[in-house]
Amino acid sequence: MTFGERITYARKQKKMTQADLGKAVGTSGDIIGKYERDEIKPSIDTAAKIADALKVTLDFLVKDAEYQNIDNEALNRLKLIEKLPKDERSHLFALMDAFFAKHKLQSLLK
């Protein structure tokens, strides 16, 4: 995906119009359209504002990130998890694994 395609994808996931995104970023919907069509590239500051408005990482917008759909809320929580002591992280991971297993079983039973 190109930079513009990523903006379009993230914007549509948030159910925003180009005008909505432009207003959130401090530009116009027409300029957002040009970004989305890859006609022009924004400054790094503007790209960061776009990422913030779309609640995605700048990394997602500018390159093929491994976790394309990770949002800022999830990223912030991952950073907090990294700060936990090892034994507390282990407990948290065990709890998460239980939820993942439950979800997988539920999806198999459908």
C-alpha positions in Angstrom: 0.0 0.0 0.0 1.1 3.5 -0.7 1.1 6.4 1.9 -2.1 7.7 0.3 -3.8 4.3 0.3 -3.0 3.9 4.0 -4.5 7.3 4.8 -7.6 6.4 2.8 -7.9 3.0 4.6 -7.5 4.4 8.1 -9.8 7.4 7.4 -12.6 5.1 6.1 -12.1 2.7 9.1 -12.8 5.8 11.3 -15.8 6.7 9.1 -14.3 10.2 8.5 -14.6 12.3 5.4 -11.7 14.0 3.8 -13.1 17.3 5.1 -13.3 15.9 8.6 -9.7 14.7 8.5 -8.6 18.0 6.9 -10.3 20.0 9.7 -8.7 17.8 12.4 -5.3 18.3 10.8 -5.7 22.0 10.1 -5.9 21.7 6.3 -8.6 21.2 3.7 -10.3 18.1 2.5 -9.0 18.9 -1.0 -5.4 18.6 0.3 -6.2 15.4 2.1 -7.5 14.1 -1.3 -4.2 15.0 -2.9 -2.4 13.1 -0.2 -4.7 10.1 -0.6 -4.1 10.1 -4.4 -0.3 10.4 -3.8 -0.2 13.6 -5.8 1.7 15.4 -3.0 3.4 14.3 0.2 2.8 16.1 3.5 5.6 17.4 5.8 6.6 15.1 8.6 4.7 17.3 11.1 1.5 17.1 9.0 1.9 13.4 8.6 2.2 13.1 12.4 -1.0 15.1 12.8 -2.8 12.9 10.3 -1.6 9.8 12.2 -2.8 11.3 15.5 -6.2 12.3 14.0 -6.6 8.8 12.6 -5.4 7.2 15.9 -2.7 5.2 14.0 1.0 5.2 14.3 3.1 7.3 11.9 5.0 4.0 11.2 1.7 2.6 9.8 1.3 5.5 7.4 4.8 5.6 6.1 5.9 2.0 5.7 4.7 -1.6 5.7 4.6 -2.2 9.4 4.2 -5.7 10.8 1.2 -4.6 12.8 -0.6 -2.4 10.3 -3.8 -1.9 12.3 -2.4 -1.3 15.7 -3.8 1.9 17.1 -2.2 4.4 19.5 -4.2 3.0 22.5 -2.9 -0.5 22.0 0.6 0.8 21.4 0.5 2.8 24.6 -0.7 -0.3 26.5 2.1 -2.3 25.0 4.6 0.3 26.3 3.1 0.1 29.8 3.3 -3.7 29.7 7.0 -3.5 28.9 7.5 -1.5 32.1 5.9 -4.2 34.4 8.1 -6.5 36.4 8.7 -9.9 34.7 6.4 -11.9 37.0 3.6 -9.4 36.6 4.0 -9.5 32.8 3.8 -13.3 33.0 0.5 -13.1 34.9 -0.9 -10.6 32.4 0.2 -12.8 29.4 -1.5 -15.8 31.0 -4.7 -13.9 31.4 -4.5 -12.7 27.8 -3.8 -16.2 26.6 -6.9 -17.4 28.3 -9.0 -14.8 26.5 -7.4 -15.6 23.2 -8.2 -19.3 23.7 -11.8 -18.6 24.7 -12.2 -16.4 21.5 -10.7 -19.2 19.3 -13.0 -21.8 20.8 -16.0 -19.6 20.4 -15.2 -19.0 16.7 -14.8 -22.7 16.1 -18.2 -23.4 17.6 -20.0 -21.0 15.3 
